[in-house]
């Protein structure tokens, strides 16, 4: 078995500390939700008039799918955000000892305001046939 590892190396790409911190800084992220298995950081970016929720997901699981993911905010109202791209793949971070996945979601101004209002009981991250339930932690700071 060690011969195979020497021949092919570590299957999961790794992110060093500078890359890990740069990813979080680049998306100007606030912690959106967390559970024992997963932490989701997110920030809104505008590109050519379109709004995106840019997320960085730190997870104990190696996320790899070609069928996209979905982020749901559940409470009095519900918001379902499908990922902007279908292919998602994680990198292993030695710093956080977790897998890191950067995922974009299309979002509207109305959905942003609802999320900032923080009237949600749970956040659900769905990929393949799995669903991770997280506690919402949206930071309600004024970004004006």
C-alpha positions in Angstrom: 0.0 0.0 0.0 2.8 2.5 0.8 4.2 1.8 -2.7 1.0 3.1 -4.2 1.1 6.2 -2.1 4.7 6.8 -3.1 3.8 6.3 -6.8 0.7 8.4 -6.9 1.1 10.7 -3.9 -1.6 11.9 -1.6 -5.0 11.7 -3.5 -6.3 14.9 -2.0 -4.7 18.3 -2.9 -3.7 20.3 0.1 -4.0 24.0 0.9 -1.3 25.6 3.0 -2.0 28.3 5.7 -1.5 31.2 3.4 -3.9 29.8 0.8 -6.5 28.9 3.4 -6.5 32.4 5.0 -6.4 34.1 1.5 -9.5 32.1 0.5 -11.5 33.4 3.5 -10.2 37.0 3.0 -10.9 37.0 -0.7 -14.6 36.3 -0.3 -14.8 38.8 2.7 -16.6 36.1 4.6 -18.7 36.1 7.7 -19.6 32.8 9.4 -23.1 31.9 8.1 -23.7 28.5 9.8 -21.9 25.7 11.7 -22.3 22.2 12.9 -19.8 19.7 14.3 -19.1 18.5 10.8 -19.1 21.7 8.9 -18.6 25.5 9.0 -19.9 27.8 6.2 -18.4 31.2 5.6 -20.0 33.5 3.0 -20.1 36.9 1.4 -21.9 38.6 -1.4 -20.2 39.6 -4.6 -21.5 41.3 -7.7 -20.3 40.4 -11.2 -21.7 42.2 -14.3 -24.9 43.1 -12.4 -25.4 39.6 -11.1 -25.2 38.8 -7.3 -23.5 35.7 -6.0 -23.2 34.3 -2.5 -19.6 33.2 -2.4 -19.0 30.5 0.2 -16.1 28.7 1.7 -17.1 25.4 3.3 -14.8 23.8 5.9 -16.0 20.2 6.4 -14.8 16.9 7.8 -16.1 15.3 4.5 -14.4 15.4 1.1 -17.1 17.0 -1.1 -16.9 15.8 -4.7 -19.9 15.9 -7.0 -20.7 16.8 -10.6 -24.4 17.3 -9.9 -24.2 20.5 -7.9 -25.1 21.3 -4.3 -27.9 23.3 -2.7 -27.9 25.6 0.3 -31.3 26.0 2.1 -32.3 28.5 4.8 -35.3 27.2 6.7 -37.5 29.1 9.1 -40.6 31.3 8.8 -39.8 31.5 5.1 -37.5 29.3 3.0 -34.7 30.1 0.6 -33.2 27.5 -1.7 -30.0 28.4 -3.4 -28.7 26.0 -6.1 -24.9 26.2 -6.7 -23.8 28.2 -9.7 -21.6 25.4 -11.0 -22.4 21.7 -11.0 -18.9 20.4 -10.3 -17.7 20.8 -6.8 -14.4 19.4 -5.4 -12.7 19.9 -2.0 -9.1 20.6 -1.1 -7.6 19.4 2.2 -6.3 22.1 4.5 -3.5 21.1 6.8 -4.1 24.3 8.8 -7.8 23.6 9.6 -7.5 19.8 9.3 -10.7 20.0 7.2 -11.7 19.9 3.6 -12.2 23.3 2.0 -14.7 23.9 -0.8 -15.4 27.2 -2.5 -18.9 27.3 -4.0 -20.9 30.1 -5.6 -24.7 30.5 -5.4 -26.9 32.8 -7.5 -28.8 35.1 -5.1 -31.2 38.0 -5.3 -31.2 41.3 -3.3 -34.4 40.1 -1.6 -32.8 36.8 -0.6 -29.8 38.7 0.8 -32.0 40.9 3.0 -33.9 37.8 4.3 -30.6 36.1 5.2 -29.3 39.2 6.9 -32.5 39.4 8.9 -31.5 36.0 10.4 -35.0 34.6 10.8 -33.9 31.0 10.2 -34.0 28.0 12.4 -31.5 26.0 10.4 -29.4 26.0 7.3 -29.2 22.8 5.3 -26.3 22.0 2.9 -27.3 19.3 0.4 -25.1 17.4 -1.9 -25.7 14.1 -3.6 -28.1 12.3 -1.3 -26.7 13.8 1.9 -28.0 16.7 3.9 -26.0 18.5 6.6 -28.1 20.5 9.1 -26.3 23.5 10.6 -27.2 26.3 13.1 -27.4 29.7 11.4 -24.9 32.4 12.6 -25.4 35.2 10.1 -23.6 38.4 11.2 -26.0 41.3 10.8 -23.5 44.1 10.4 -24.5 47.0 8.2 -22.4 46.9 5.0 -23.6 50.3 3.6 
